[in-house]
């Protein structure tokens, strides 16, 4: 069994969770193994042993961030079960504007941008994967016949674009009222 296929040890999972909390608070931009290791009660050597390289650790952290994002989106869909796409978009936006989620969303934005500017780096594919995750979950809020149509794909792409654009504005300005009004205006369109 290859090292990457091996199930993570309890220590690796513990350190990943600690490192994840660290990067949510401090970001990935200037991530250095020494300060990270000191902050989470480890050493750079242990991190390199457990994750193979700094890039391996960053990939694990981004995978962890994606898991949080995906769990939320899935929960949002279930909570608005029976609802239409607008209900899911509204529930998603309510979660996105909640102040406690800003550090995670800032990390998401950083990883998204790195994925676009460094397509072969440790964030490779992150942006595409998150778009695919969001579109798949939004599709589940659409009736099956509509979901499989070009119009259904365009509708959920527009919904995702509005959410992502409003989120970028929110993170840049902190203006919850204006960005929420924009999302609501979109949802009221025929």
HELIX and SHEET records of a PDB file:
HELIX    1   1 UNK A   10  UNK A   26  1                                  17    
HELIX    2   2 UNK A   33  UNK A   40  1                                   8    
HELIX    3   3 UNK A   44  UNK A   51  1                                   8    
HELIX    4   4 UNK A   54  UNK A   79  1                                  26    
HELIX    5   5 UNK A   85  UNK A   97  1                                  13    
HELIX    6   6 UNK A   99  UNK A  101  5                                   3    
HELIX    7   7 UNK A  102  UNK A  117  1                                  16    
HELIX    8   8 UNK A  126  UNK A  139  1                                  14    
HELIX    9   9 UNK A  144  UNK A  147  1                                   4    
HELIX   10  10 UNK A  150  UNK A  173  1                                  24    
HELIX   11  11 UNK A  176  UNK A  188  1                                  13    
END                                                                             
